[in-house]
Amino acid sequence: MLRIGRDAVHVLTVPYLGILALVAILTVPEPVRGLQPLDGVVMGAAYLVSLGQAFMRGRSSPEDVEWKRKEIGLAVAGLIALAAGAYTTVRATENIVAGLGITRLIGGLFITAIVTALPEIFATRSVVKSGQVTAGTTSVIGDNAVTMTVAFLPLAVVTVPIDNFQLYWVNLTFVAIVAATFGLLIHFGSVGEHGFERWQVLALDGVYLLYLIVIIFWVL
């Protein structure tokens, strides 16, 4: 059993599902399909509300923490490495796509998406190994909440239409299904405990495999 705090469901997962619903309302209906500047403002506000309620509901007695100079240096170096990695990932994907003769759509779905997830996977594993299981696993939900709100701001500013609507709504649907499955498995757990057993982790991975099948054999 990978034990995870039950608070992870109502503090993070449920608000995240609310963000996804808001994104759908703002971007799916045909008259407003796509991202406009107003959508960016609303999504940014939604993230602040989500962040605020998480801080208030999960608040506890503060502790005194001292950052050493080495730790500050490592944090700054990490941010620089992430920025450089993001740029390198995009350029490398463009070269791979050109070299293999595949579309940028395929490159984005199956190369960029996987490569950009690797740092998060490593960070989650490191945090969980240190004993912070709930913090490590829920960081994924927190990252996705930022992706679905703050990361959309630059796109909304320049106004981005949705060209492949089928691909868009299928992705949005599966993102919601994965988050809902994540929350349900934690909430109900097994034998009165909250978290994941190994078969449940495999079931969660099965949702992603189903997504791949739908994308490859239907959408594409």
C-alpha atoms as an extended CHARMM CRD file, in Angstrom:
* protein
*
       220  EXT
         1         1  MET       CA              0.0000000000        0.0000000000        0.0000000000  PROA      1               0.0000000000
         2         2  LEU       CA              1.3440000000        3.3910000000       -1.0560000000  PROA      2               0.0000000000
         3         3  ARG       CA             -0.3440000000        5.4340000000        1.6700000000  PROA      3               0.0000000000
         4         4  ILE       CA             -1.4970000000        8.9040000000        0.6650000000  PROA      4               0.0000000000
         5         5  GLY       CA             -3.3220000000       11.4670000000        2.8010000000  PROA      5               0.0000000000
         6         6  ARG       CA             -7.0700000000       11.5980000000        2.1530000000  PROA      6               0.0000000000
         7         7  ASP       CA             -6.8350000000       15.4130000000        2.0650000000  PROA      7               0.0000000000
         8         8  ALA       CA             -5.1350000000       15.0260000000       -1.3230000000  PROA      8               0.0000000000
         9         9  VAL       CA             -8.5630000000       14.3850000000       -2.8290000000  PROA      9               0.0000000000
        10        10  HSD       CA            -10.5790000000       17.4070000000       -1.6740000000  PROA      10              0.0000000000
        11        11  VAL       CA             -7.6810000000       19.8700000000       -1.4000000000  PROA      11              0.0000000000
        12        12  LEU       CA             -6.0410000000       19.1430000000       -4.7570000000  PROA      12              0.0000000000
        13        13  THR       CA             -7.8350000000       16.6370000000       -6.9830000000  PROA      13              0.0000000000
        14        14  VAL       CA            -11.3830000000       18.0220000000       -6.7780000000  PROA      14              0.0000000000
        15        15  PRO       CA            -10.2720000000       21.6580000000       -7.4070000000  PROA      15              0.0000000000
        16        16  TYR       CA             -8.1570000000       20.3900000000      -10.3200000000  PROA      16              0.0000000000
        17        17  LEU       CA            -11.2070000000       18.7040000000      -11.8250000000  PROA      17              0.0000000000
        18        18  GLY       CA            -13.0000000000       22.0290000000      -11.3870000000  PROA      18              0.0000000000
        19        19  ILE       CA            -10.2010000000       23.7320000000      -13.3530000000  PROA      19              0.0000000000
        20        20  LEU       CA            -10.6020000000       21.1860000000      -16.1500000000  PROA      20              0.0000000000
        21        21  ALA       CA            -14.3480000000       21.8290000000      -16.2380000000  PROA      21              0.0000000000
        22        22  LEU       CA            -13.6750000000       25.5640000000      -16.4690000000  PROA      22              0.0000000000
        23        23  VAL       CA            -11.2020000000       25.0370000000      -19.3120000000  PROA      23              0.0000000000
        24        24  ALA       CA            -13.8280000000       22.9970000000      -21.1640000000  PROA      24              0.0000000000
        25        25  ILE       CA            -16.4650000000       25.7020000000      -20.6910000000  PROA      25              0.0000000000
        26        26  LEU       CA            -14.0980000000       28.4020000000      -21.9610000000  PROA      26              0.0000000000
        27        27  THR       CA            -12.5980000000       26.5520000000      -24.9250000000  PROA      27              0.0000000000
        28        28  VAL       CA            -14.9600000000       23.8280000000      -26.1820000000  PROA      28              0.0000000000
        29        29  PRO       CA            -18.2400000000       25.6170000000      -27.1960000000  PROA      29              0.0000000000
        30        30  GLU       CA            -18.0610000000       26.4780000000      -30.8910000000  PROA      30              0.0000000000
        31        31  PRO       CA            -18.7460000000       30.2560000000      -30.5660000000  PROA      31              0.0000000000
        32        32  VAL       CA            -15.7400000000       30.6750000000      -28.2280000000  PROA      32              0.0000000000
        33        33  ARG       CA            -13.6150000000       27.6790000000      -29.2720000000  PROA      33              0.0000000000
        34        34  GLY       CA             -9.9240000000       28.3240000000      -28.6470000000  PROA      34              0.0000000000
        35        35  LEU       CA             -7.9740000000       30.5790000000      -26.3070000000  PROA      35              0.0000000000
        36        36  GLN       CA             -8.6590000000       34.3150000000      -26.0950000000  PROA      36              0.0000000000
        37        37  PRO       CA             -7.0830000000       36.8830000000      -23.7280000000  PROA      37              0.0000000000
        38        38  LEU       CA            -10.1690000000       36.8480000000      -21.4880000000  PROA      38              0.0000000000
        39        39  ASP       CA             -9.7850000000       33.0680000000      -21.1020000000  PROA      39              0.0000000000
        40        40  GLY       CA             -6.2560000000       33.6030000000      -19.8360000000  PROA      40              0.0000000000
        41        41  VAL       CA             -7.4410000000       36.0740000000      -17.2050000000  PROA      41              0.0000000000
        42        42  VAL       CA            -10.1480000000       33.6760000000      -16.0010000000  PROA      42              0.0000000000
        43        43  MET       CA             -7.7500000000       30.7030000000      -15.8950000000  PROA      43              0.0000000000
        44        44  GLY       CA             -5.1490000000       32.7140000000      -13.9990000000  PROA      44              0.0000000000
        45        45  ALA       CA             -7.7690000000       33.7370000000      -11.4480000000  PROA      45              0.0000000000
        46        46  ALA       CA             -8.9320000000       30.1190000000      -11.1550000000  PROA      46              0.0000000000
        47        47  TYR       CA             -5.3990000000       29.0000000000      -10.3310000000  PROA      47              0.0000000000
        48        48  LEU       CA             -5.0500000000       31.6630000000       -7.6390000000  PROA      48              0.0000000000
        49        49  VAL       CA             -8.3510000000       30.5490000000       -6.0870000000  PROA      49              0.0000000000
        50        50  SER       CA             -7.2380000000       26.9150000000       -6.1930000000  PROA      50              0.0000000000
        51        51  LEU       CA             -3.8690000000       27.7890000000       -4.6790000000  PROA      51              0.0000000000
        52        52  GLY       CA             -5.4500000000       29.9520000000       -1.9760000000  PROA      52              0.0000000000
        53        53  GLN       CA             -7.9310000000       27.3150000000       -0.8260000000  PROA      53              0.0000000000
        54        54  ALA       CA             -5.1670000000       24.6900000000       -0.7220000000  PROA      54              0.0000000000
        55        55  PHE       CA             -3.0210000000       26.9320000000        1.4920000000  PROA      55              0.0000000000
        56        56  MET       CA             -5.8740000000       27.8010000000        3.8220000000  PROA      56              0.0000000000
        57        57  ARG       CA             -7.2910000000       24.2840000000        4.1670000000  PROA      57              0.0000000000
        58        58  GLY       CA             -3.9150000000       22.6270000000        4.5310000000  PROA      58              0.0000000000
        59        59  ARG       CA             -2.4350000000       25.2310000000        6.8320000000  PROA      59              0.0000000000
        60        60  SER       CA             -0.6330000000       24.1030000000        9.9820000000  PROA      60              0.0000000000
        61        61  SER       CA              1.7430000000       25.5980000000       12.5260000000  PROA      61              0.0000000000
        62        62  PRO       CA              4.7420000000       27.1400000000       10.7180000000  PROA      62              0.0000000000
        63        63  GLU       CA              8.2730000000       25.9320000000       11.3660000000  PROA      63              0.0000000000
        64        64  ASP       CA             11.5350000000       27.8600000000       11.3050000000  PROA      64              0.0000000000
        65        65  VAL       CA             13.5490000000       26.8730000000        8.2420000000  PROA      65              0.0000000000
        66        66  GLU       CA             17.0370000000       28.1210000000        7.4070000000  PROA      66              0.0000000000
        67        67  TRP       CA             18.3080000000       27.9640000000        3.8500000000  PROA      67              0.0000000000
        68        68  LYS       CA             22.0320000000       27.3800000000        3.5210000000  PROA      68              0.0000000000
        69        69  ARG       CA             23.9790000000       29.1470000000        0.7830000000  PROA      69              0.0000000000
        70        70  LYS       CA             24.6000000000       25.8130000000       -0.9390000000  PROA      70              0.0000000000
        71        71  GLU       CA             20.8730000000       25.0200000000       -0.9980000000  PROA      71              0.0000000000
        72        72  ILE       CA             20.0400000000       28.4320000000       -2.4880000000  PROA      72              0.0000000000
        73        73  GLY       CA             22.7240000000       27.9340000000       -5.1350000000  PROA      73              0.0000000000
        74        74  LEU       CA             21.3580000000       24.4950000000       -6.0250000000  PROA      74              0.0000000000
        75        75  ALA       CA             17.8250000000       25.8980000000       -6.3040000000  PROA      75              0.0000000000
        76        76  VAL       CA             18.9450000000       28.6690000000       -8.6780000000  PROA      76              0.0000000000
        77        77  ALA       CA             21.0390000000       26.2180000000      -10.7150000000  PROA      77              0.0000000000
        78        78  GLY       CA             18.0390000000       23.8910000000      -10.9180000000  PROA      78              0.0000000000
        79        79  LEU       CA             15.8280000000       26.6520000000      -12.3440000000  PROA      79              0.0000000000
        80        80  ILE       CA             18.4550000000       27.4970000000      -14.9600000000  PROA      80              0.0000000000
        81        81  ALA       CA             18.8010000000       23.8170000000      -15.8690000000  PROA      81              0.0000000000
        82        82  LEU       CA             15.0190000000       23.4670000000      -16.2480000000  PROA      82              0.0000000000
        83        83  ALA       CA             14.8440000000       26.5030000000      -18.5330000000  PROA      83              0.0000000000
        84        84  ALA       CA             17.7410000000       25.2450000000      -20.6540000000  PROA      84              0.0000000000
        85        85  GLY       CA             16.2110000000       21.7720000000      -20.7210000000  PROA      85              0.0000000000
        86        86  ALA       CA             12.8600000000       23.1040000000      -21.9310000000  PROA      86              0.0000000000
        87        87  TYR       CA             14.5060000000       24.9510000000      -24.8310000000  PROA      87              0.0000000000
        88        88  THR       CA             16.6770000000       21.9410000000      -25.7070000000  PROA      88              0.0000000000
        89        89  THR       CA             13.6790000000       19.6050000000      -25.5830000000  PROA      89              0.0000000000
        90        90  VAL       CA             11.7110000000       21.6950000000      -28.0840000000  PROA      90              0.0000000000
        91        91  ARG       CA             14.6420000000       22.0590000000      -30.4920000000  PROA      91              0.0000000000
        92        92  ALA       CA             15.5210000000       18.3680000000      -30.2120000000  PROA      92              0.0000000000
        93        93  THR       CA             11.9070000000       17.4030000000      -30.9140000000  PROA      93              0.0000000000
        94        94  GLU       CA             11.9050000000       19.5800000000      -34.0470000000  PROA      94              0.0000000000
        95        95  ASN       CA             15.0780000000       17.8460000000      -35.2880000000  PROA      95              0.0000000000
        96        96  ILE       CA             13.7290000000       14.3570000000      -34.5330000000  PROA      96              0.0000000000
        97        97  VAL       CA             10.4340000000       15.1510000000      -36.2560000000  PROA      97              0.0000000000
        98        98  ALA       CA             12.2690000000       16.4400000000      -39.3340000000  PROA      98              0.0000000000
        99        99  GLY       CA             14.6900000000       13.5090000000      -39.3590000000  PROA      99              0.0000000000
       100       100  LEU       CA             11.9810000000       10.8400000000      -39.1040000000  PROA      100             0.0000000000
       101       101  GLY       CA              9.5780000000       12.6320000000      -41.4020000000  PROA      101             0.0000000000
       102       102  ILE       CA              6.7170000000       12.5550000000      -38.9010000000  PROA      102             0.0000000000
       103       103  THR       CA              4.2770000000       15.3610000000      -38.1520000000  PROA      103             0.0000000000
       104       104  ARG       CA              4.7840000000       17.8920000000      -35.3810000000  PROA      104             0.0000000000
       105       105  LEU       CA              1.5340000000       16.6450000000      -33.8900000000  PROA      105             0.0000000000
       106       106  ILE       CA              3.0530000000       13.1960000000      -33.3070000000  PROA      106             0.0000000000
       107       107  GLY       CA              6.2500000000       14.7750000000      -32.0140000000  PROA      107             0.0000000000
       108       108  GLY       CA              4.3630000000       16.8660000000      -29.5010000000  PROA      108             0.0000000000
       109       109  LEU       CA              2.1640000000       14.0100000000      -28.2760000000  PROA      109             0.0000000000
       110       110  PHE       CA              4.7630000000       11.2720000000      -27.9850000000  PROA      110             0.0000000000
       111       111  ILE       CA              8.1790000000       12.9570000000      -27.7650000000  PROA      111             0.0000000000
       112       112  THR       CA              7.8680000000       16.3800000000      -26.1430000000  PROA      112             0.0000000000
       113       113  ALA       CA              5.1790000000       15.2370000000      -23.6900000000  PROA      113             0.0000000000
       114       114  ILE       CA              7.1950000000       12.2370000000      -22.5210000000  PROA      114             0.0000000000
       115       115  VAL       CA             10.5240000000       14.0630000000      -22.2760000000  PROA      115             0.0000000000
       116       116  THR       CA              9.0400000000       16.9820000000      -20.3300000000  PROA      116             0.0000000000
       117       117  ALA       CA              7.4750000000       14.5020000000      -17.8860000000  PROA      117             0.0000000000
       118       118  LEU       CA             10.8120000000       12.8790000000      -17.0420000000  PROA      118             0.0000000000
       119       119  PRO       CA             12.0440000000       15.6060000000      -14.6150000000  PROA      119             0.0000000000
       120       120  GLU       CA              8.7090000000       15.4040000000      -12.7740000000  PROA      120             0.0000000000
       121       121  ILE       CA              8.9700000000       11.6170000000      -12.5490000000  PROA      121             0.0000000000
       122       122  PHE       CA             12.4760000000       11.8950000000      -11.1060000000  PROA      122             0.0000000000
       123       123  ALA       CA             11.4310000000       14.6010000000       -8.6300000000  PROA      123             0.0000000000
       124       124  THR       CA              8.3790000000       12.6190000000       -7.5140000000  PROA      124             0.0000000000
       125       125  ARG       CA             10.4730000000        9.5030000000       -6.9330000000  PROA      125             0.0000000000
       126       126  SER       CA             13.0680000000       11.4670000000       -4.9460000000  PROA      126             0.0000000000
       127       127  VAL       CA             10.4470000000       13.1180000000       -2.7100000000  PROA      127             0.0000000000
       128       128  VAL       CA              8.6060000000        9.8410000000       -2.1020000000  PROA      128             0.0000000000
       129       129  LYS       CA             11.8680000000        8.0500000000       -1.2390000000  PROA      129             0.0000000000
       130       130  SER       CA             12.4940000000       10.6940000000        1.4210000000  PROA      130             0.0000000000
       131       131  GLY       CA              9.2560000000        9.6200000000        3.1240000000  PROA      131             0.0000000000
       132       132  GLN       CA              6.9850000000       12.4060000000        1.8320000000  PROA      132             0.0000000000
       133       133  VAL       CA              4.6430000000       10.1210000000       -0.0910000000  PROA      133             0.0000000000
       134       134  THR       CA              1.6240000000       12.4210000000       -0.1600000000  PROA      134             0.0000000000
       135       135  ALA       CA              3.6860000000       15.4550000000       -1.1570000000  PROA      135             0.0000000000
       136       136  GLY       CA              5.4590000000       13.5320000000       -3.8940000000  PROA      136             0.0000000000
       137       137  THR       CA              2.3980000000       12.0090000000       -5.5230000000  PROA      137             0.0000000000
       138       138  THR       CA              0.2010000000       15.0970000000       -5.2850000000  PROA      138             0.0000000000
       139       139  SER       CA              2.9090000000       17.2780000000       -6.8020000000  PROA      139             0.0000000000
       140       140  VAL       CA              1.8270000000       15.7620000000      -10.1190000000  PROA      140             0.0000000000
       141       141  ILE       CA             -1.6840000000       17.1690000000       -9.6820000000  PROA      141             0.0000000000
       142       142  GLY       CA             -0.2330000000       20.5400000000       -8.6760000000  PROA      142             0.0000000000
       143       143  ASP       CA              1.9560000000       20.5920000000      -11.7800000000  PROA      143             0.0000000000
       144       144  ASN       CA             -0.9970000000       19.7720000000      -14.0280000000  PROA      144             0.0000000000
       145       145  ALA       CA             -3.0740000000       22.5290000000      -12.4110000000  PROA      145             0.0000000000
       146       146  VAL       CA             -0.3650000000       25.0270000000      -13.3810000000  PROA      146             0.0000000000
       147       147  THR       CA             -0.2030000000       23.5660000000      -16.8920000000  PROA      147             0.0000000000
       148       148  MET       CA             -3.9520000000       23.9270000000      -17.4170000000  PROA      148             0.0000000000
       149       149  THR       CA             -4.0540000000       27.5310000000      -16.1810000000  PROA      149             0.0000000000
       150       150  VAL       CA             -0.8340000000       29.5590000000      -15.9570000000  PROA      150             0.0000000000
       151       151  ALA       CA              0.8170000000       27.7760000000      -18.9050000000  PROA      151             0.0000000000
       152       152  PHE       CA             -2.1650000000       28.7110000000      -21.0800000000  PROA      152             0.0000000000
       153       153  LEU       CA             -1.7030000000       32.4390000000      -20.3970000000  PROA      153             0.0000000000
       154       154  PRO       CA              0.8920000000       33.0930000000      -23.1510000000  PROA      154             0.0000000000
       155       155  LEU       CA             -1.2810000000       31.1920000000      -25.6470000000  PROA      155             0.0000000000
       156       156  ALA       CA             -4.3790000000       33.1200000000      -24.6260000000  PROA      156             0.0000000000
       157       157  VAL       CA             -2.5860000000       36.4640000000      -25.0190000000  PROA      157             0.0000000000
       158       158  VAL       CA             -1.8370000000       35.8000000000      -28.6950000000  PROA      158             0.0000000000
       159       159  THR       CA             -5.2410000000       34.0910000000      -29.2680000000  PROA      159             0.0000000000
       160       160  VAL       CA             -4.8840000000       30.4560000000      -30.3360000000  PROA      160             0.0000000000
       161       161  PRO       CA             -7.6520000000       28.6480000000      -32.2610000000  PROA      161             0.0000000000
       162       162  ILE       CA             -8.2780000000       24.8950000000      -31.9220000000  PROA      162             0.0000000000
       163       163  ASP       CA             -7.6240000000       23.3580000000      -35.3280000000  PROA      163             0.0000000000
       164       164  ASN       CA             -8.0350000000       19.6650000000      -34.4650000000  PROA      164             0.0000000000
       165       165  PHE       CA            -11.0780000000       19.7150000000      -32.1930000000  PROA      165             0.0000000000
       166       166  GLN       CA            -11.3500000000       15.9220000000      -31.9450000000  PROA      166             0.0000000000
       167       167  LEU       CA             -7.7850000000       15.6130000000      -30.6920000000  PROA      167             0.0000000000
       168       168  TYR       CA             -8.3800000000       18.4570000000      -28.2450000000  PROA      168             0.0000000000
       169       169  TRP       CA            -11.5270000000       17.1130000000      -26.6050000000  PROA      169             0.0000000000
       170       170  VAL       CA            -10.1810000000       13.5420000000      -26.4310000000  PROA      170             0.0000000000
       171       171  ASN       CA             -7.0510000000       14.7740000000      -24.6360000000  PROA      171             0.0000000000
       172       172  LEU       CA             -9.0850000000       16.9550000000      -22.2790000000  PROA      172             0.0000000000
       173       173  THR       CA            -11.4390000000       14.0570000000      -21.5210000000  PROA      173             0.0000000000
       174       174  PHE       CA             -8.6460000000       11.6290000000      -20.7000000000  PROA      174             0.0000000000
       175       175  VAL       CA             -6.8780000000       14.2000000000      -18.5310000000  PROA      175             0.0000000000
       176       176  ALA       CA            -10.0850000000       14.4310000000      -16.4850000000  PROA      176             0.0000000000
       177       177  ILE       CA            -10.5250000000       10.6330000000      -16.3990000000  PROA      177             0.0000000000
       178       178  VAL       CA             -6.9930000000       10.1060000000      -15.0840000000  PROA      178             0.0000000000
       179       179  ALA       CA             -7.4460000000       12.7590000000      -12.3790000000  PROA      179             0.0000000000
       180       180  ALA       CA            -10.8340000000       11.3570000000      -11.3430000000  PROA      180             0.0000000000
       181       181  THR       CA             -9.4370000000        7.8070000000      -11.2060000000  PROA      181             0.0000000000
       182       182  PHE       CA             -6.5090000000        9.0550000000       -9.1360000000  PROA      182             0.0000000000
       183       183  GLY       CA             -8.8660000000       10.7090000000       -6.6430000000  PROA      183             0.0000000000
       184       184  LEU       CA            -11.2830000000        7.7690000000       -6.4240000000  PROA      184             0.0000000000
       185       185  LEU       CA             -8.5220000000        5.2390000000       -5.7790000000  PROA      185             0.0000000000
       186       186  ILE       CA             -7.0740000000        7.3920000000       -2.9980000000  PROA      186             0.0000000000
       187       187  HSD       CA            -10.4450000000        8.1650000000       -1.4170000000  PROA      187             0.0000000000
       188       188  PHE       CA            -11.7780000000        4.6370000000       -1.2880000000  PROA      188             0.0000000000
       189       189  GLY       CA             -8.4460000000        2.8300000000       -1.0010000000  PROA      189             0.0000000000
       190       190  SER       CA             -8.4220000000       -0.7050000000        0.3470000000  PROA      190             0.0000000000
       191       191  VAL       CA             -9.2320000000       -2.1750000000        3.7520000000  PROA      191             0.0000000000
       192       192  GLY       CA            -10.0380000000        1.2500000000        5.1500000000  PROA      192             0.0000000000
       193       193  GLU       CA             -6.7450000000        2.8770000000        4.1210000000  PROA      193             0.0000000000
       194       194  HSD       CA             -6.1540000000        5.6390000000        1.5900000000  PROA      194             0.0000000000
       195       195  GLY       CA             -3.6320000000        5.1980000000       -1.1620000000  PROA      195             0.0000000000
       196       196  PHE       CA             -2.6420000000        2.7550000000       -3.8810000000  PROA      196             0.0000000000
       197       197  GLU       CA             -1.9970000000       -0.9270000000       -3.9850000000  PROA      197             0.0000000000
       198       198  ARG       CA              0.1350000000       -2.2020000000       -6.8460000000  PROA      198             0.0000000000
       199       199  TRP       CA             -2.8300000000       -3.4280000000       -8.8910000000  PROA      199             0.0000000000
       200       200  GLN       CA             -4.4210000000        0.0130000000       -8.5670000000  PROA      200             0.0000000000
       201       201  VAL       CA             -1.2880000000        1.6880000000       -9.9060000000  PROA      201             0.0000000000
       202       202  LEU       CA             -1.3970000000       -0.7230000000      -12.8450000000  PROA      202             0.0000000000
       203       203  ALA       CA             -5.0870000000        0.1180000000      -13.3420000000  PROA      203             0.0000000000
       204       204  LEU       CA             -4.2020000000        3.8300000000      -13.4170000000  PROA      204             0.0000000000
       205       205  ASP       CA             -1.5080000000        3.0920000000      -15.9930000000  PROA      205             0.0000000000
       206       206  GLY       CA             -4.1460000000        1.1500000000      -17.9090000000  PROA      206             0.0000000000
       207       207  VAL       CA             -6.1010000000        4.3670000000      -18.3900000000  PROA      207             0.0000000000
       208       208  TYR       CA             -3.0500000000        5.8490000000      -20.1260000000  PROA      208             0.0000000000
       209       209  LEU       CA             -2.7180000000        2.7650000000      -22.3360000000  PROA      209             0.0000000000
       210       210  LEU       CA             -6.3890000000        3.1500000000      -23.2740000000  PROA      210             0.0000000000
       211       211  TYR       CA             -5.6420000000        6.7890000000      -24.1490000000  PROA      211             0.0000000000
       212       212  LEU       CA             -2.8070000000        5.7050000000      -26.4570000000  PROA      212             0.0000000000
       213       213  ILE       CA             -5.0660000000        3.1770000000      -28.1880000000  PROA      213             0.0000000000
       214       214  VAL       CA             -7.8020000000        5.7680000000      -28.7330000000  PROA      214             0.0000000000
       215       215  ILE       CA             -5.3280000000        8.3610000000      -30.0390000000  PROA      215             0.0000000000
       216       216  ILE       CA             -3.4350000000        6.0230000000      -32.3690000000  PROA      216             0.0000000000
       217       217  PHE       CA             -6.2750000000        3.9330000000      -33.7620000000  PROA      217             0.0000000000
       218       218  TRP       CA             -9.1310000000        6.4380000000      -33.7690000000  PROA      218             0.0000000000
       219       219  VAL       CA             -8.0530000000       10.0730000000      -33.5670000000  PROA      219             0.0000000000
       220       220  LEU       CA             -5.0030000000        9.7480000000      -35.7980000000  PROA      220             0.0000000000
